[in-house]
Amino acid sequence: MAYIEAGHISQTFQLVATSLGLKTWLTGALTDDQVETLLRLADSPEQPLFFVGCGKSNGQVMCEEMTLLLSGRE
């Protein structure tokens, strides 16, 4: 049920963010131990399942800095 609830929460988050004019992204590909450390969950029975973020965007998949780095035109 935790995964189903994570889906409901992420969908609601995306709907609200979109209504505020923000772009959203989500992923389950995260480094659990680093996120647990950041959220101080190391000795907790809770754990991260899914990441949902939002913010301003120009519609590009990668930020300008990453595009320049990968193209070798730093």
PDB file of N, H, CA, C and O in Angstrom:
ATOM      1  N   MET A   1       0.812  -1.198   0.000  1.00  0.00           N
ATOM      2  CA  MET A   1       0.000   0.000   0.000  1.00  0.00           C
ATOM      3  C   MET A   1       0.858   1.266   0.000  1.00  0.00           C
ATOM      4  O   MET A   1       0.431   2.309  -0.495  1.00  0.00           O
ATOM      5  N   ALA A   2       2.053   1.175   0.548  1.00  0.00           N
ATOM      6  H   ALA A   2       2.400   0.328   0.951  1.00  0.00           H
ATOM      7  CA  ALA A   2       2.914   2.364   0.603  1.00  0.00           C
ATOM      8  C   ALA A   2       3.188   2.907  -0.802  1.00  0.00           C
ATOM      9  O   ALA A   2       3.209   4.121  -1.004  1.00  0.00           O
ATOM     10  N   TYR A   3       3.396   2.019  -1.763  1.00  0.00           N
ATOM     11  H   TYR A   3       3.379   1.033  -1.599  1.00  0.00           H
ATOM     12  CA  TYR A   3       3.674   2.471  -3.130  1.00  0.00           C
ATOM     13  C   TYR A   3       2.438   3.114  -3.767  1.00  0.00           C
ATOM     14  O   TYR A   3       2.551   4.084  -4.515  1.00  0.00           O
ATOM     15  N   ILE A   4       1.269   2.568  -3.465  1.00  0.00           N
ATOM     16  H   ILE A   4       1.177   1.780  -2.857  1.00  0.00           H
ATOM     17  CA  ILE A   4       0.031   3.160  -3.986  1.00  0.00           C
ATOM     18  C   ILE A   4      -0.159   4.556  -3.397  1.00  0.00           C
ATOM     19  O   ILE A   4      -0.503   5.493  -4.118  1.00  0.00           O
ATOM     20  N   GLU A   5       0.064   4.698  -2.094  1.00  0.00           N
ATOM     21  H   GLU A   5       0.343   3.937  -1.508  1.00  0.00           H
ATOM     22  CA  GLU A   5      -0.072   6.011  -1.449  1.00  0.00           C
ATOM     23  C   GLU A   5       0.969   6.993  -1.968  1.00  0.00           C
ATOM     24  O   GLU A   5       0.676   8.176  -2.147  1.00  0.00           O
ATOM     25  N   ALA A   6       2.183   6.506  -2.212  1.00  0.00           N
ATOM     26  H   ALA A   6       2.421   5.545  -2.067  1.00  0.00           H
ATOM     27  CA  ALA A   6       3.221   7.379  -2.789  1.00  0.00           C
ATOM     28  C   ALA A   6       2.769   7.886  -4.161  1.00  0.00           C
ATOM     29  O   ALA A   6       3.024   9.037  -4.514  1.00  0.00           O
ATOM     30  N   GLY A   7       2.105   7.033  -4.924  1.00  0.00           N
ATOM     31  H   GLY A   7       1.898   6.098  -4.637  1.00  0.00           H
ATOM     32  CA  GLY A   7       1.576   7.449  -6.224  1.00  0.00           C
ATOM     33  C   GLY A   7       0.500   8.506  -6.092  1.00  0.00           C
ATOM     34  O   GLY A   7       0.476   9.473  -6.853  1.00  0.00           O
ATOM     35  N   HIS A   8      -0.402   8.324  -5.119  1.00  0.00           N
ATOM     36  H   HIS A   8      -0.383   7.539  -4.500  1.00  0.00           H
ATOM     37  CA  HIS A   8      -1.463   9.315  -4.905  1.00  0.00           C
ATOM     38  C   HIS A   8      -0.887  10.663  -4.489  1.00  0.00           C
ATOM     39  O   HIS A   8      -1.299  11.707  -4.995  1.00  0.00           O
ATOM     40  N   ILE A   9       0.064  10.634  -3.569  1.00  0.00           N
ATOM     41  H   ILE A   9       0.399   9.786  -3.158  1.00  0.00           H
ATOM     42  CA  ILE A   9       0.676  11.871  -3.082  1.00  0.00           C
ATOM     43  C   ILE A   9       1.431  12.574  -4.213  1.00  0.00           C
ATOM     44  O   ILE A   9       1.331  13.791  -4.370  1.00  0.00           O
ATOM     45  N   SER A  10       2.192  11.798  -5.004  1.00  0.00           N
ATOM     46  H   SER A  10       2.274  10.809  -4.876  1.00  0.00           H
ATOM     47  CA  SER A  10       2.958  12.420  -6.084  1.00  0.00           C
ATOM     48  C   SER A  10       2.039  13.009  -7.151  1.00  0.00           C
ATOM     49  O   SER A  10       2.339  14.061  -7.716  1.00  0.00           O
ATOM     50  N   GLN A  11       0.921  12.339  -7.429  1.00  0.00           N
ATOM     51  H   GLN A  11       0.677  11.485  -6.969  1.00  0.00           H
ATOM     52  CA  GLN A  11      -0.022  12.866  -8.413  1.00  0.00           C
ATOM     53  C   GLN A  11      -0.639  14.175  -7.921  1.00  0.00           C
ATOM     54  O   GLN A  11      -0.762  15.129  -8.688  1.00  0.00           O
ATOM     55  N   THR A  12      -1.022  14.223  -6.662  1.00  0.00           N
ATOM     56  H   THR A  12      -0.922  13.448  -6.038  1.00  0.00           H
ATOM     57  CA  THR A  12      -1.582  15.451  -6.092  1.00  0.00           C
ATOM     58  C   THR A  12      -0.546  16.570  -6.114  1.00  0.00           C
ATOM     59  O   THR A  12      -0.869  17.711  -6.445  1.00  0.00           O
ATOM     60  N   PHE A  13       0.692  16.248  -5.764  1.00  0.00           N
ATOM     61  H   PHE A  13       0.954  15.321  -5.495  1.00  0.00           H
ATOM     62  CA  PHE A  13       1.782  17.220  -5.795  1.00  0.00           C
ATOM     63  C   PHE A  13       1.939  17.793  -7.198  1.00  0.00           C
ATOM     64  O   PHE A  13       2.066  19.005  -7.368  1.00  0.00           O
ATOM     65  N   GLN A  14       1.929  16.917  -8.205  1.00  0.00           N
ATOM     66  H   GLN A  14       1.825  15.932  -8.067  1.00  0.00           H
ATOM     67  CA  GLN A  14       2.090  17.376  -9.584  1.00  0.00           C
ATOM     68  C   GLN A  14       0.932  18.266 -10.024  1.00  0.00           C
ATOM     69  O   GLN A  14       1.145  19.268 -10.708  1.00  0.00           O
ATOM     70  N   LEU A  15      -0.269  17.914  -9.643  1.00  0.00           N
ATOM     71  H   LEU A  15      -0.441  17.100  -9.088  1.00  0.00           H
ATOM     72  CA  LEU A  15      -1.433  18.726 -10.006  1.00  0.00           C
ATOM     73  C   LEU A  15      -1.341  20.127  -9.404  1.00  0.00           C
ATOM     74  O   LEU A  15      -1.611  21.118 -10.084  1.00  0.00           O
ATOM     75  N   VAL A  16      -0.964  20.208  -8.139  1.00  0.00           N
ATOM     76  H   VAL A  16      -0.745  19.404  -7.587  1.00  0.00           H
ATOM     77  CA  VAL A  16      -0.854  21.502  -7.463  1.00  0.00           C
ATOM     78  C   VAL A  16       0.285  22.323  -8.073  1.00  0.00           C
ATOM     79  O   VAL A  16       0.113  23.508  -8.360  1.00  0.00           O
ATOM     80  N   ALA A  17       1.450  21.692  -8.271  1.00  0.00           N
ATOM     81  H   ALA A  17       1.589  20.729  -8.038  1.00  0.00           H
ATOM     82  CA  ALA A  17       2.594  22.408  -8.843  1.00  0.00           C
ATOM     83  C   ALA A  17       2.270  22.930 -10.239  1.00  0.00           C
ATOM     84  O   ALA A  17       2.602  24.067 -10.575  1.00  0.00           O
ATOM     85  N   THR A  18       1.622  22.100 -11.046  1.00  0.00           N
ATOM     86  H   THR A  18       1.352  21.176 -10.773  1.00  0.00           H
ATOM     87  CA  THR A  18       1.253  22.513 -12.399  1.00  0.00           C
ATOM     88  C   THR A  18       0.276  23.686 -12.369  1.00  0.00           C
ATOM     89  O   THR A  18       0.377  24.604 -13.183  1.00  0.00           O
ATOM     90  N   SER A  19      -0.660  23.654 -11.439  1.00  0.00           N
ATOM     91  H   SER A  19      -0.742  22.908 -10.778  1.00  0.00           H
ATOM     92  CA  SER A  19      -1.615  24.764 -11.338  1.00  0.00           C
ATOM     93  C   SER A  19      -0.926  26.059 -10.921  1.00  0.00           C
ATOM     94  O   SER A  19      -1.439  27.148 -11.178  1.00  0.00           O
ATOM     95  N   LEU A  20       0.235  25.944 -10.278  1.00  0.00           N
ATOM     96  H   LEU A  20       0.652  25.059 -10.069  1.00  0.00           H
ATOM     97  CA  LEU A  20       1.013  27.125  -9.882  1.00  0.00           C
ATOM     98  C   LEU A  20       2.005  27.544 -10.966  1.00  0.00           C
ATOM     99  O   LEU A  20       2.785  28.476 -10.766  1.00  0.00           O
ATOM    100  N   GLY A  21       1.980  26.861 -12.110  1.00  0.00           N
ATOM    101  H   GLY A  21       1.347  26.104 -12.273  1.00  0.00           H
ATOM    102  CA  GLY A  21       2.855  27.217 -13.224  1.00  0.00           C
ATOM    103  C   GLY A  21       4.255  26.646 -13.115  1.00  0.00           C
ATOM    104  O   GLY A  21       5.169  27.124 -13.788  1.00  0.00           O
ATOM    105  N   LEU A  22       4.442  25.630 -12.279  1.00  0.00           N
ATOM    106  H   LEU A  22       3.700  25.242 -11.733  1.00  0.00           H
ATOM    107  CA  LEU A  22       5.760  25.029 -12.104  1.00  0.00           C
ATOM    108  C   LEU A  22       5.869  23.743 -12.913  1.00  0.00           C
ATOM    109  O   LEU A  22       4.872  23.066 -13.165  1.00  0.00           O
ATOM    110  N   LYS A  23       7.075  23.421 -13.311  1.00  0.00           N
ATOM    111  H   LYS A  23       7.885  23.971 -13.107  1.00  0.00           H
ATOM    112  CA  LYS A  23       7.356  22.151 -13.983  1.00  0.00           C
ATOM    113  C   LYS A  23       7.661  21.112 -12.909  1.00  0.00           C
ATOM    114  O   LYS A  23       8.188  21.451 -11.849  1.00  0.00           O
ATOM    115  N   THR A  24       7.334  19.856 -13.176  1.00  0.00           N
ATOM    116  H   THR A  24       6.905  19.581 -14.037  1.00  0.00           H
ATOM    117  CA  THR A  24       7.566  18.806 -12.186  1.00  0.00           C
ATOM    118  C   THR A  24       8.407  17.687 -12.770  1.00  0.00           C
ATOM    119  O   THR A  24       8.468  17.516 -13.988  1.00  0.00           O
ATOM    120  N   TRP A  25       9.049  16.932 -11.908  1.00  0.00           N
ATOM    121  H   TRP A  25       8.999  17.070 -10.919  1.00  0.00           H
ATOM    122  CA  TRP A  25       9.762  15.732 -12.295  1.00  0.00           C
ATOM    123  C   TRP A  25       9.679  14.757 -11.133  1.00  0.00           C
ATOM    124  O   TRP A  25       9.522  15.158  -9.980  1.00  0.00           O
ATOM    125  N   LEU A  26       9.785  13.486 -11.447  1.00  0.00           N
ATOM    126  H   LEU A  26       9.913  13.160 -12.383  1.00  0.00           H
ATOM    127  CA  LEU A  26       9.768  12.481 -10.391  1.00  0.00           C
ATOM    128  C   LEU A  26      10.683  11.329 -10.756  1.00  0.00           C
ATOM    129  O   LEU A  26      10.940  11.059 -11.929  1.00  0.00           O
ATOM    130  N   THR A  27      11.166  10.660  -9.730  1.00  0.00           N
ATOM    131  H   THR A  27      10.958  10.879  -8.776  1.00  0.00           H
ATOM    132  CA  THR A  27      12.047   9.521  -9.948  1.00  0.00           C
ATOM    133  C   THR A  27      12.048   8.611  -8.724  1.00  0.00           C
ATOM    134  O   THR A  27      11.890   9.059  -7.589  1.00  0.00           O
ATOM    135  N   GLY A  28      12.225   7.353  -8.986  1.00  0.00           N
ATOM    136  H   GLY A  28      12.353   6.990  -9.909  1.00  0.00           H
ATOM    137  CA  GLY A  28      12.442   6.381  -7.920  1.00  0.00           C
ATOM    138  C   GLY A  28      13.911   6.001  -7.867  1.00  0.00           C
ATOM    139  O   GLY A  28      14.328   5.220  -7.012  1.00  0.00           O
ATOM    140  N   ALA A  29      14.700   6.560  -8.792  1.00  0.00           N
ATOM    141  H   ALA A  29      14.361   7.194  -9.487  1.00  0.00           H
ATOM    142  CA  ALA A  29      16.133   6.277  -8.855  1.00  0.00           C
ATOM    143  C   ALA A  29      16.875   7.281  -7.990  1.00  0.00           C
ATOM    144  O   ALA A  29      17.354   8.306  -8.475  1.00  0.00           O
ATOM    145  N   LEU A  30      16.964   6.978  -6.720  1.00  0.00           N
ATOM    146  H   LEU A  30      16.575   6.145  -6.325  1.00  0.00           H
ATOM    147  CA  LEU A  30      17.673   7.858  -5.803  1.00  0.00           C
ATOM    148  C   LEU A  30      18.579   7.040  -4.903  1.00  0.00           C
ATOM    149  O   LEU A  30      18.365   5.843  -4.716  1.00  0.00           O
ATOM    150  N   THR A  31      19.579   7.681  -4.354  1.00  0.00           N
ATOM    151  H   THR A  31      19.752   8.654  -4.506  1.00  0.00           H
ATOM    152  CA  THR A  31      20.517   7.015  -3.457  1.00  0.00           C
ATOM    153  C   THR A  31      19.933   7.060  -2.056  1.00  0.00           C
ATOM    154  O   THR A  31      20.037   8.062  -1.348  1.00  0.00           O
ATOM    155  N   ASP A  32      19.312   5.941  -1.671  1.00  0.00           N
ATOM    156  H   ASP A  32      19.228   5.127  -2.245  1.00  0.00           H
ATOM    157  CA  ASP A  32      18.574   5.886  -0.411  1.00  0.00           C
ATOM    158  C   ASP A  32      19.377   6.359   0.794  1.00  0.00           C
ATOM    159  O   ASP A  32      18.887   7.154   1.596  1.00  0.00           O
ATOM    160  N   ASP A  33      20.615   5.870   0.924  1.00  0.00           N
ATOM    161  H   ASP A  33      21.013   5.224   0.273  1.00  0.00           H
ATOM    162  CA  ASP A  33      21.387   6.198   2.129  1.00  0.00           C
ATOM    163  C   ASP A  33      21.707   7.687   2.210  1.00  0.00           C
ATOM    164  O   ASP A  33      21.730   8.251   3.305  1.00  0.00           O
ATOM    165  N   GLN A  34      21.956   8.336   1.068  1.00  0.00           N
ATOM    166  H   GLN A  34      21.938   7.878   0.179  1.00  0.00           H
ATOM    167  CA  GLN A  34      22.236   9.776   1.086  1.00  0.00           C
ATOM    168  C   GLN A  34      20.992  10.575   1.443  1.00  0.00           C
ATOM    169  O   GLN A  34      21.071  11.549   2.192  1.00  0.00           O
ATOM    170  N   VAL A  35      19.845  10.169   0.914  1.00  0.00           N
ATOM    171  H   VAL A  35      19.781   9.378   0.306  1.00  0.00           H
ATOM    172  CA  VAL A  35      18.593  10.865   1.224  1.00  0.00           C
ATOM    173  C   VAL A  35      18.232  10.636   2.692  1.00  0.00           C
ATOM    174  O   VAL A  35      17.795  11.565   3.371  1.00  0.00           O
ATOM    175  N   GLU A  36      18.410   9.414   3.185  1.00  0.00           N
ATOM    176  H   GLU A  36      18.765   8.659   2.634  1.00  0.00           H
ATOM    177  CA  GLU A  36      18.135   9.124   4.596  1.00  0.00           C
ATOM    178  C   GLU A  36      19.014   9.973   5.511  1.00  0.00           C
ATOM    179  O   GLU A  36      18.545  10.464   6.537  1.00  0.00           O
ATOM    180  N   THR A  37      20.284  10.149   5.149  1.00  0.00           N
ATOM    181  H   THR A  37      20.666   9.751   4.315  1.00  0.00           H
ATOM    182  CA  THR A  37      21.181  10.990   5.938  1.00  0.00           C
ATOM    183  C   THR A  37      20.708  12.440   5.913  1.00  0.00           C
ATOM    184  O   THR A  37      20.648  13.094   6.955  1.00  0.00           O
ATOM    185  N   LEU A  38      20.373  12.944   4.723  1.00  0.00           N
ATOM    186  H   LEU A  38      20.422  12.413   3.877  1.00  0.00           H
ATOM    187  CA  LEU A  38      19.905  14.321   4.574  1.00  0.00           C
ATOM    188  C   LEU A  38      18.645  14.578   5.407  1.00  0.00           C
ATOM    189  O   LEU A  38      18.509  15.636   6.022  1.00  0.00           O
ATOM    190  N   LEU A  39      17.731  13.614   5.423  1.00  0.00           N
ATOM    191  H   LEU A  39      17.841  12.755   4.923  1.00  0.00           H
ATOM    192  CA  LEU A  39      16.476  13.761   6.156  1.00  0.00           C
ATOM    193  C   LEU A  39      16.555  13.261   7.600  1.00  0.00           C
ATOM    194  O   LEU A  39      15.561  13.236   8.325  1.00  0.00           O
ATOM    195  N   ARG A  40      17.760  12.867   7.991  1.00  0.00           N
ATOM    196  H   ARG A  40      18.568  12.888   7.402  1.00  0.00           H
ATOM    197  CA  ARG A  40      18.006  12.356   9.359  1.00  0.00           C
ATOM    198  C   ARG A  40      17.100  11.160   9.680  1.00  0.00           C
ATOM    199  O   ARG A  40      16.449  11.116  10.724  1.00  0.00           O
ATOM    200  N   LEU A  41      17.075  10.203   8.767  1.00  0.00           N
ATOM    201  H   LEU A  41      17.604  10.238   7.918  1.00  0.00           H
ATOM    202  CA  LEU A  41      16.271   9.001   8.937  1.00  0.00           C
ATOM    203  C   LEU A  41      17.125   7.758   9.198  1.00  0.00           C
ATOM    204  O   LEU A  41      16.625   6.635   9.136  1.00  0.00           O
ATOM    205  N   ALA A  42      18.410   7.958   9.489  1.00  0.00           N
ATOM    206  H   ALA A  42      18.817   8.870   9.540  1.00  0.00           H
ATOM    207  CA  ALA A  42      19.343   6.837   9.618  1.00  0.00           C
ATOM    208  C   ALA A  42      18.876   5.773  10.608  1.00  0.00           C
ATOM    209  O   ALA A  42      18.982   4.585  10.305  1.00  0.00           O
ATOM    210  N   ASP A  43      18.374   6.146  11.756  1.00  0.00           N
ATOM    211  H   ASP A  43      18.288   7.111  12.002  1.00  0.00           H
ATOM    212  CA  ASP A  43      17.931   5.184  12.767  1.00  0.00           C
ATOM    213  C   ASP A  43      16.416   5.153  12.873  1.00  0.00           C
ATOM    214  O   ASP A  43      15.868   4.943  13.955  1.00  0.00           O
ATOM    215  N   SER A  44      15.744   5.361  11.760  1.00  0.00           N
ATOM    216  H   SER A  44      16.189   5.531  10.881  1.00  0.00           H
ATOM    217  CA  SER A  44      14.292   5.432  11.744  1.00  0.00           C
ATOM    218  C   SER A  44      13.720   4.284  10.909  1.00  0.00           C
ATOM    219  O   SER A  44      14.362   3.828   9.963  1.00  0.00           O
ATOM    220  N   PRO A  45      12.534   3.821  11.248  1.00  0.00           N
ATOM    221  CA  PRO A  45      11.906   2.792  10.408  1.00  0.00           C
ATOM    222  C   PRO A  45      11.374   3.365   9.088  1.00  0.00           C
ATOM    223  O   PRO A  45      10.964   2.605   8.210  1.00  0.00           O
ATOM    224  N   GLU A  46      11.374   4.692   8.939  1.00  0.00           N
ATOM    225  H   GLU A  46      11.707   5.309   9.653  1.00  0.00           H
ATOM    226  CA  GLU A  46      10.899   5.329   7.715  1.00  0.00           C
ATOM    227  C   GLU A  46      12.001   5.309   6.667  1.00  0.00           C
ATOM    228  O   GLU A  46      13.187   5.320   6.996  1.00  0.00           O
ATOM    229  N   GLN A  47      11.597   5.279   5.401  1.00  0.00           N
ATOM    230  H   GLN A  47      10.634   5.271   5.134  1.00  0.00           H
ATOM    231  CA  GLN A  47      12.569   5.308   4.309  1.00  0.00           C
ATOM    232  C   GLN A  47      11.983   5.996   3.088  1.00  0.00           C
ATOM    233  O   GLN A  47      10.771   5.963   2.876  1.00  0.00           O
ATOM    234  N   PRO A  48      12.843   6.623   2.276  1.00  0.00           N
ATOM    235  CA  PRO A  48      12.348   7.283   1.065  1.00  0.00           C
ATOM    236  C   PRO A  48      11.970   6.240   0.016  1.00  0.00           C
ATOM    237  O   PRO A  48      12.680   5.252  -0.170  1.00  0.00           O
ATOM    238  N   LEU A  49      10.850   6.465  -0.667  1.00  0.00           N
ATOM    239  H   LEU A  49      10.273   7.267  -0.516  1.00  0.00           H
ATOM    240  CA  LEU A  49      10.395   5.567  -1.728  1.00  0.00           C
ATOM    241  C   LEU A  49      10.488   6.209  -3.104  1.00  0.00           C
ATOM    242  O   LEU A  49      10.771   5.542  -4.099  1.00  0.00           O
ATOM    243  N   PHE A  50      10.242   7.524  -3.144  1.00  0.00           N
ATOM    244  H   PHE A  50      10.012   8.066  -2.335  1.00  0.00           H
ATOM    245  CA  PHE A  50      10.045   8.199  -4.411  1.00  0.00           C
ATOM    246  C   PHE A  50      10.408   9.665  -4.235  1.00  0.00           C
ATOM    247  O   PHE A  50      10.219  10.226  -3.156  1.00  0.00           O
ATOM    248  N   PHE A  51      10.928  10.291  -5.287  1.00  0.00           N
ATOM    249  H   PHE A  51      11.082   9.835  -6.164  1.00  0.00           H
ATOM    250  CA  PHE A  51      11.277  11.707  -5.218  1.00  0.00           C
ATOM    251  C   PHE A  51      10.426  12.478  -6.205  1.00  0.00           C
ATOM    252  O   PHE A  51      10.327  12.104  -7.373  1.00  0.00           O
ATOM    253  N   VAL A  52       9.812  13.551  -5.741  1.00  0.00           N
ATOM    254  H   VAL A  52       9.892  13.855  -4.792  1.00  0.00           H
ATOM    255  CA  VAL A  52       9.026  14.432  -6.596  1.00  0.00           C
ATOM    256  C   VAL A  52       9.563  15.847  -6.391  1.00  0.00           C
ATOM    257  O   VAL A  52       9.680  16.313  -5.258  1.00  0.00           O
ATOM    258  N   GLY A  53       9.881  16.514  -7.470  1.00  0.00           N
ATOM    259  H   GLY A  53       9.786  16.135  -8.391  1.00  0.00           H
ATOM    260  CA  GLY A  53      10.386  17.878  -7.371  1.00  0.00           C
ATOM    261  C   GLY A  53       9.627  18.804  -8.298  1.00  0.00           C
ATOM    262  O   GLY A  53       8.902  18.357  -9.188  1.00  0.00           O
ATOM    263  N   CYS A  54       9.798  20.096  -8.083  1.00  0.00           N
ATOM    264  H   CYS A  54      10.386  20.459  -7.360  1.00  0.00           H
ATOM    265  CA  CYS A  54       9.169  21.079  -8.959  1.00  0.00           C
ATOM    266  C   CYS A  54      10.006  22.350  -8.976  1.00  0.00           C
ATOM    267  O   CYS A  54      10.820  22.590  -8.085  1.00  0.00           O
ATOM    268  N   GLY A  55       9.790  23.151 -10.000  1.00  0.00           N
ATOM    269  H   GLY A  55       9.129  22.955 -10.724  1.00  0.00           H
ATOM    270  CA  GLY A  55      10.498  24.412 -10.091  1.00  0.00           C
ATOM    271  C   GLY A  55      10.268  25.079 -11.425  1.00  0.00           C
ATOM    272  O   GLY A  55       9.471  24.614 -12.241  1.00  0.00           O
ATOM    273  N   LYS A  56      10.965  26.162 -11.638  1.00  0.00           N
ATOM    274  H   LYS A  56      11.612  26.539 -10.976  1.00  0.00           H
ATOM    275  CA  LYS A  56      10.888  26.890 -12.906  1.00  0.00           C
ATOM    276  C   LYS A  56      11.706  26.134 -13.944  1.00  0.00           C
ATOM    277  O   LYS A  56      12.694  25.485 -13.600  1.00  0.00           O
ATOM    278  N   SER A  57      11.311  26.210 -15.197  1.00  0.00           N
ATOM    279  H   SER A  57      10.509  26.737 -15.477  1.00  0.00           H
ATOM    280  CA  SER A  57      12.017  25.490 -16.246  1.00  0.00           C
ATOM    281  C   SER A  57      11.823  26.191 -17.578  1.00  0.00           C
ATOM    282  O   SER A  57      10.814  26.854 -17.817  1.00  0.00           O
ATOM    283  N   ASN A  58      12.819  26.026 -18.437  1.00  0.00           N
ATOM    284  H   ASN A  58      13.639  25.487 -18.243  1.00  0.00           H
ATOM    285  CA  ASN A  58      12.683  26.529 -19.803  1.00  0.00           C
ATOM    286  C   ASN A  58      12.236  25.418 -20.745  1.00  0.00           C
ATOM    287  O   ASN A  58      12.185  25.613 -21.959  1.00  0.00           O
ATOM    288  N   GLY A  59      11.914  24.258 -20.190  1.00  0.00           N
ATOM    289  H   GLY A  59      11.956  24.100 -19.203  1.00  0.00           H
ATOM    290  CA  GLY A  59      11.435  23.135 -20.980  1.00  0.00           C
ATOM    291  C   GLY A  59      12.514  22.178 -21.441  1.00  0.00           C
ATOM    292  O   GLY A  59      12.206  21.122 -21.995  1.00  0.00           O
ATOM    293  N   GLN A  60      13.773  22.525 -21.224  1.00  0.00           N
ATOM    294  H   GLN A  60      14.023  23.382 -20.774  1.00  0.00           H
ATOM    295  CA  GLN A  60      14.866  21.647 -21.617  1.00  0.00           C
ATOM    296  C   GLN A  60      15.024  20.517 -20.609  1.00  0.00           C
ATOM    297  O   GLN A  60      14.751  20.692 -19.421  1.00  0.00           O
ATOM    298  N   VAL A  61      15.461  19.367 -21.085  1.00  0.00           N
ATOM    299  H   VAL A  61      15.683  19.226 -22.050  1.00  0.00           H
ATOM    300  CA  VAL A  61      15.646  18.213 -20.207  1.00  0.00           C
ATOM    301  C   VAL A  61      16.818  18.455 -19.261  1.00  0.00           C
ATOM    302  O   VAL A  61      16.743  18.124 -18.077  1.00  0.00           O
ATOM    303  N   MET A  62      17.902  19.033 -19.784  1.00  0.00           N
ATOM    304  H   MET A  62      17.963  19.302 -20.745  1.00  0.00           H
ATOM    305  CA  MET A  62      19.085  19.283 -18.963  1.00  0.00           C
ATOM    306  C   MET A  62      19.305  20.783 -18.808  1.00  0.00           C
ATOM    307  O   MET A  62      18.966  21.568 -19.694  1.00  0.00           O
ATOM    308  N   CYS A  63      19.878  21.169 -17.668  1.00  0.00           N
ATOM    309  H   CYS A  63      20.154  20.531 -16.948  1.00  0.00           H
ATOM    310  CA  CYS A  63      20.193  22.578 -17.455  1.00  0.00           C
ATOM    311  C   CYS A  63      21.333  22.992 -18.387  1.00  0.00           C
ATOM    312  O   CYS A  63      22.053  22.148 -18.922  1.00  0.00           O
ATOM    313  N   GLU A  64      21.482  24.290 -18.569  1.00  0.00           N
ATOM    314  H   GLU A  64      20.898  24.975 -18.135  1.00  0.00           H
ATOM    315  CA  GLU A  64      22.499  24.818 -19.476  1.00  0.00           C
ATOM    316  C   GLU A  64      23.902  24.374 -19.075  1.00  0.00           C
ATOM    317  O   GLU A  64      24.727  24.058 -19.932  1.00  0.00           O
ATOM    318  N   GLU A  65      24.173  24.352 -17.769  1.00  0.00           N
ATOM    319  H   GLU A  65      23.503  24.610 -17.072  1.00  0.00           H
ATOM    320  CA  GLU A  65      25.502  23.959 -17.284  1.00  0.00           C
ATOM    321  C   GLU A  65      25.828  22.513 -17.665  1.00  0.00           C
ATOM    322  O   GLU A  65      26.951  22.219 -18.074  1.00  0.00           O
ATOM    323  N   MET A  66      24.855  21.616 -17.533  1.00  0.00           N
ATOM    324  H   MET A  66      23.943  21.855 -17.201  1.00  0.00           H
ATOM    325  CA  MET A  66      25.073  20.213 -17.866  1.00  0.00           C
ATOM    326  C   MET A  66      25.253  20.038 -19.369  1.00  0.00           C
ATOM    327  O   MET A  66      26.087  19.245 -19.807  1.00  0.00           O
ATOM    328  N   THR A  67      24.480  20.770 -20.158  1.00  0.00           N
ATOM    329  H   THR A  67      23.803  21.415 -19.802  1.00  0.00           H
ATOM    330  CA  THR A  67      24.607  20.710 -21.613  1.00  0.00           C
ATOM    331  C   THR A  67      25.999  21.149 -22.044  1.00  0.00           C
ATOM    332  O   THR A  67      26.618  20.502 -22.889  1.00  0.00           O
ATOM    333  N   LEU A  68      26.499  22.245 -21.471  1.00  0.00           N
ATOM    334  H   LEU A  68      25.996  22.771 -20.785  1.00  0.00           H
ATOM    335  CA  LEU A  68      27.851  22.716 -21.796  1.00  0.00           C
ATOM    336  C   LEU A  68      28.913  21.712 -21.366  1.00  0.00           C
ATOM    337  O   LEU A  68      29.866  21.459 -22.103  1.00  0.00           O
ATOM    338  N   LEU A  69      28.752  21.147 -20.191  1.00  0.00           N
ATOM    339  H   LEU A  69      27.978  21.353 -19.592  1.00  0.00           H
ATOM    340  CA  LEU A  69      29.726  20.174 -19.692  1.00  0.00           C
ATOM    341  C   LEU A  69      29.791  18.960 -20.613  1.00  0.00           C
ATOM    342  O   LEU A  69      30.881  18.500 -20.949  1.00  0.00           O
ATOM    343  N   LEU A  70      28.649  18.442 -21.020  1.00  0.00           N
ATOM    344  H   LEU A  70      27.762  18.816 -20.746  1.00  0.00           H
ATOM    345  CA  LEU A  70      28.622  17.261 -21.864  1.00  0.00           C
ATOM    346  C   LEU A  70      29.089  17.543 -23.285  1.00  0.00           C
ATOM    347  O   LEU A  70      29.584  16.639 -23.959  1.00  0.00           O
ATOM    348  N   SER A  71      28.943  18.759 -23.746  1.00  0.00           N
ATOM    349  H   SER A  71      28.541  19.493 -23.199  1.00  0.00           H
ATOM    350  CA  SER A  71      29.381  19.103 -25.102  1.00  0.00           C
ATOM    351  C   SER A  71      30.874  19.423 -25.156  1.00  0.00           C
ATOM    352  O   SER A  71      31.449  19.506 -26.241  1.00  0.00           O
ATOM    353  N   GLY A  72      31.503  19.602 -23.998  1.00  0.00           N
ATOM    354  H   GLY A  72      31.036  19.534 -23.116  1.00  0.00           H
ATOM    355  CA  GLY A  72      32.925  19.921 -23.963  1.00  0.00           C
ATOM    356  C   GLY A  72      33.222  21.384 -24.210  1.00  0.00           C
ATOM    357  O   GLY A  72      34.381  21.738 -24.429  1.00  0.00           O
ATOM    358  N   ARG A  73      32.213  22.252 -24.181  1.00  0.00           N
ATOM    359  H   ARG A  73      31.272  21.964 -24.003  1.00  0.00           H
ATOM    360  CA  ARG A  73      32.402  23.691 -24.450  1.00  0.00           C
ATOM    361  C   ARG A  73      32.361  24.497 -23.156  1.00  0.00           C
ATOM    362  O   ARG A  73      31.763  25.572 -23.118  1.00  0.00           O
ATOM    363  N   GLU A  74      32.978  24.001 -22.118  1.00  0.00           N
ATOM    364  H   GLU A  74      33.464  23.128 -22.149  1.00  0.00           H
ATOM    365  CA  GLU A  74      32.906  24.659 -20.804  1.00  0.00           C
ATOM    366  C   GLU A  74      33.433  26.051 -20.858  1.00  0.00           C
ATOM    367  O   GLU A  74      33.445  26.746 -19.842  1.00  0.00           O
TER     368      GLU A  74
END
